[in-house]
Structure formats: structure tokens, C-alpha cells
């Protein structure tokens, strides 16, 4: 699906329109997660995605070491290591993970 918009229009204005079109076209499909860039990192957008659509937003803020998920949902880093939970933000319904090896590489 696509939507044509003016160059100066923010992408955030079109995400819900596209989701509505998707739900009409594929009513049998349920979306659990949606991966978005940092342009969508705003609480009103997160709230509406979760409360109105039942979708958990995943915001890509920077290069992520996450490559795969284990069967239990725990992410694995680039080196195949199990990532550790760093923070659970219950208010925003988010969990942050970190790879100890990745953090060591950054600190060198």
C-alpha cells in the first residue's frame, strides 16, 4: 500500500491512514508490532498505535546489535549472545536490552 503526500507533509500524518487502509484490505491479519524510524518517536503516536490499533511500536533510534530473537522472545546480538534486559518502562510498555559485548566495544 502507498499514499502520495506533499513533500513538506510529515510522515506521521499518514501512518494511521495507511493502517486503516491495511485493516480494511486485510481484516483477517493482526499486527502485533510495527517497526518505525525515530520520526515516529512521540508519545501520542505510541499511545494511539497501542490503544486504538493494539500495535506495539518498535522505534529504530540507532544501529541495533539485535540480529535474531530466541524462541522465548529474548533478542540475540550480532555475536549470537543473549542480550540482557536493562530497563522495563511499564508506563510506556517498553523494554530495553543491551549486549554486554556491544557495550564493551563502544567503550573502547
Long-range contacts (C-beta under 8 A, 24 or more apart in sequence): 1-25, 10-39, 11-39, 11-40, 12-39, 12-40, 12-42, 12-45, 15-40, 15-45, 16-48, 19-53, 19-55, 23-53, 30-54, 31-55, 32-56, 33-57, 33-58, 34-58, 35-60, 36-60, 43-92, 46-92, 50-93, 56-93, 65-99, 65-102, 66-97, 77-101, 77-102, 78-102
